[in-house]
Amino acid sequence: MGKGESHGPKTVKPSPPTISLPWDDAVQTNSPGYAVFWDDDDYFVKTALERIAANLKAANYPALLLSPNSYRNRVIPPPGIAIGELTQGQVTTGNFAVRTPLVLKAYEQIITMKDNASNALMYVQDYLLFDQIRKQEPQPSIAVARDGVIGMHDGLRPQVYLRNRLGIPPLGLLNRERINKLMFWRSGPRRPGAS
């Protein structure tokens, strides 16, 4: 028996289990330089990826590149507004080309925020991502491409596409607050005997 060994049973303090999906490791070790976030119903011009790549190079490969998108007949991020002044509704995920390790770090913070909050954060994930990246220390480099719009928010939805093609502005009849009020039966307490 060696020095410091004992004959008694060994007590092992269990460590909490960690959950790791195979793609977690793959993304961490084989990640591309940048990630873009394109919603399945957004429309993007055919040359969008090429324009993003050219703008990344022209901006000396910033940590985050914001590319202009059309959102309800306006351009976001709005021209003339400083990056530090952008607020909710002035960015969308379709704007982002972000370094992969940075976005993974930011999303970890967003998940924690959303777990500790109510449904108030449900529809602002794009802004939260931007804001978390903007607040990182040391502050990452952020650039805005200004060579024209690369996409249209919800542009693959027929009514949005047609409205934009015809130049009809959104009427604003159904904002999220009104939709939530219309869907009261989903969020309210269930009545006895209701199915």
C-alpha positions in Angstrom: 0.0 0.0 0.0 1.4 3.4 -1.0 1.7 6.4 1.1 -1.6 8.3 1.8 -3.8 5.4 0.7 -6.5 4.1 3.0 -8.3 0.7 3.3 -11.8 2.1 3.9 -14.5 2.7 1.2 -13.9 5.7 -1.0 -16.5 8.4 -0.9 -17.0 10.1 -4.3 -18.9 13.4 -4.3 -21.2 13.2 -7.3 -20.9 16.1 -9.8 -23.9 17.5 -11.5 -24.6 16.0 -14.9 -23.8 18.1 -17.9 -25.8 17.9 -21.0 -23.9 18.1 -24.2 -25.4 17.4 -27.6 -23.1 16.2 -30.4 -23.7 19.4 -32.4 -22.6 21.5 -29.4 -19.1 20.1 -29.7 -19.2 20.3 -33.5 -20.1 24.0 -33.5 -17.5 24.8 -30.9 -14.7 23.1 -32.7 -15.6 23.3 -36.3 -17.6 26.5 -36.4 -17.6 28.8 -39.4 -16.2 32.3 -38.9 -19.6 33.9 -39.0 -23.2 33.0 -38.5 -26.2 34.6 -40.2 -29.7 34.4 -38.9 -32.3 34.2 -41.6 -35.9 33.6 -40.7 -37.8 31.1 -42.9 -40.3 33.7 -44.1 -37.9 36.5 -44.8 -36.9 37.3 -48.4 -33.3 37.9 -49.3 -31.8 39.0 -52.6 -29.9 36.4 -54.6 -26.6 38.1 -54.0 -27.1 38.7 -50.2 -24.4 36.3 -49.0 -21.9 37.7 -51.5 -22.7 41.2 -50.4 -22.3 40.2 -46.8 -18.9 38.7 -47.5 -17.8 41.7 -49.4 -19.0 44.1 -46.6 -17.2 42.0 -44.0 -14.0 42.3 -45.9 -14.5 46.0 -46.5 -15.1 46.6 -42.8 -12.0 44.6 -41.9 -14.0 41.6 -40.5 -15.8 43.1 -37.6 -17.3 41.0 -34.8 -20.8 42.0 -36.0 -21.9 43.3 -39.3 -25.4 44.8 -39.6 -26.8 44.6 -43.2 -29.8 46.8 -44.1 -33.2 45.1 -44.4 -36.6 46.3 -45.3 -39.1 46.1 -42.4 -42.6 47.5 -42.9 -41.6 49.8 -45.7 -38.7 51.2 -43.8 -35.0 50.3 -43.6 -33.4 48.9 -40.5 -31.1 49.7 -39.0 -32.2 53.2 -39.8 -29.6 55.3 -41.6 -28.0 58.0 -39.5 -28.5 56.4 -36.1 -25.4 55.5 -34.2 -24.9 51.8 -33.2 -25.0 52.7 -29.5 -28.4 54.4 -30.0 -30.2 51.5 -31.8 -33.3 50.3 -29.8 -35.9 47.6 -30.1 -37.5 47.5 -33.5 -34.5 49.0 -35.2 -32.7 45.7 -35.7 -33.8 42.2 -36.8 -32.0 38.9 -37.0 -31.9 39.3 -40.8 -29.4 42.1 -40.2 -26.8 40.0 -38.5 -23.5 38.5 -39.6 -21.8 37.7 -36.3 -18.6 35.8 -35.3 -19.8 32.4 -34.2 -18.0 32.3 -30.7 -19.5 35.7 -29.9 -23.0 34.7 -30.8 -22.8 31.5 -28.7 -21.7 33.5 -25.7 -24.5 36.1 -26.2 -27.1 33.4 -26.6 -26.1 31.8 -23.3 -26.8 35.1 -21.7 -30.1 35.5 -23.5 -31.3 32.0 -22.4 -30.6 33.0 -18.8 -32.5 36.3 -19.2 -35.5 34.6 -20.8 -35.6 31.9 -18.1 -35.7 34.6 -15.5 -38.3 36.8 -17.3 -41.9 36.6 -18.3 -43.2 36.4 -21.9 -42.3 40.1 -22.3 -39.0 39.0 -23.9 -40.7 36.6 -26.3 -40.7 38.9 -29.4 -37.4 40.8 -28.8 -34.9 38.1 -29.1 -33.2 39.8 -32.1 -32.7 43.0 -30.2 -31.5 41.1 -27.1 -28.9 39.4 -29.2 -27.7 42.7 -30.6 -27.7 44.3 -27.2 -25.8 41.5 -25.6 -23.2 41.6 -28.3 -23.0 45.4 -28.0 -22.4 45.2 -24.2 -19.6 42.6 -24.3 -16.3 43.5 -22.7 -14.1 44.3 -24.4 -16.5 45.9 -26.7 -16.5 44.0 -30.1 -16.2 45.8 -33.4 -19.6 46.5 -35.0 -20.0 47.8 -38.5 -23.1 48.8 -40.6 -23.1 48.0 -44.3 -24.7 50.9 -46.3 -24.8 49.4 -49.8 -28.5 48.8 -50.0 -31.1 46.5 -48.6 -30.3 42.8 -48.7 -33.7 41.4 -47.6 -37.3 42.0 -46.6 -38.7 40.9 -43.2 -41.6 38.5 -43.7 -41.0 39.0 -47.5 -42.0 35.4 -48.3 -45.5 35.9 -46.8 -47.8 36.5 -49.8 -49.6 39.5 -48.3 -46.4 41.2 -47.2 -44.8 40.6 -50.5 -47.8 41.9 -52.5 -48.2 44.9 -50.2 -44.5 45.9 -50.6 -44.7 45.4 -54.4 -47.7 47.6 -54.6 -46.3 50.2 -52.2 -49.2 49.8 -49.7 -48.1 50.7 -46.2 -49.0 48.4 -43.3 -52.2 49.4 -41.7 -51.1 48.5 -38.2 -54.4 46.9 -37.3 -52.9 43.8 -35.8 -49.9 44.6 -33.6 -48.7 42.0 -31.0 -50.7 43.6 -28.2 -54.0 43.4 -30.2 -53.2 39.8 -31.2 -52.7 38.8 -27.6 -56.0 40.4 -26.6 -57.7 38.6 -29.5 -56.2 35.3 -28.3 -57.4 35.7 -24.7 -58.7 32.1 -24.6 -55.1 30.8 -24.8 -53.7 32.8 -21.9 -56.6 33.1 -19.5 -57.6 30.6 -16.9 -59.6 27.6 -18.1 -63.3 27.4 -17.3 -64.6 24.2 -15.7 -66.0 22.0 -18.4 -64.2 23.8 -21.2 -62.4 21.6 -23.7 
